[in-house]
Amino acid sequence: MGVAAALAVLSAGLVGAQLAGSSTVPQELPLERLLQRVQERHRTMKDLRARFRQRQIQRVGAVPIVREGWWLVRTPGRLRIEYDDPPNVFVADGERMYWYLAEDHQVQVFSPDSMDPAHVPTLYLSGQGDLLQDFDISGTRWETLLGPGNIQIRLQPRSLDTRFTHLVLEVEPDTATVVRLVWFGLLGEANDYQFFDVETDVGLADELFQFTIPSDAEVEYLGG
């Protein structure tokens, strides 16, 4: 499996415009200022812990695949995603990424050049990248808001070298907390991450962002 295909499975990301179903809408709060606050929050916090629900939408009209688990961040650039069932684990340790498929006893190891939010946009929520420089932004509306007063922002990448078509962030404006990240992409599917019970600066251990390959696992190295 190539890097592009594996990353599509890993964080499944991606949707064409026909699936997005979003429209530009006016917003009361200046979007640039709100996005700047979001970026400042993720760059200045030490760590973050949240429950998440992930909805993978394979195509228009398909029943979403729903998974839940824990979302753990330590800035800059470290991310751990623990799924409840099956107990798969994704770890970005700041240098490499590991995707452990527990039921298959398989580990995919991604090379350092894959540690780029242009390839894996969830890394933007670990303090990597520059949301204001990397995207053109506009107001939008995608599905039902997770909370009254929340604001959704469409992020259109300025670079053509991305593995997604655009992103949608839903933000709680009083605290600049991201409560949803939707990754629309190249293969006609969408990945909708929704975040709950978000806590910051909780003192997450370094060991959470390290991954030891199980001795009985099949290992596949991807990338350069």
Helices and strands as residue ranges (DSSP letters): H 3-10, H 17-20, H 31-44, E 47-57, E 65-74, E 78-83, E 89-93, E 97-101, E 106-110, G 112-114, G 121-126, H 131-134, E 135-139, E 151-157, E 166-172, E 177-184, E 190-200, G 206-209, E 218-222
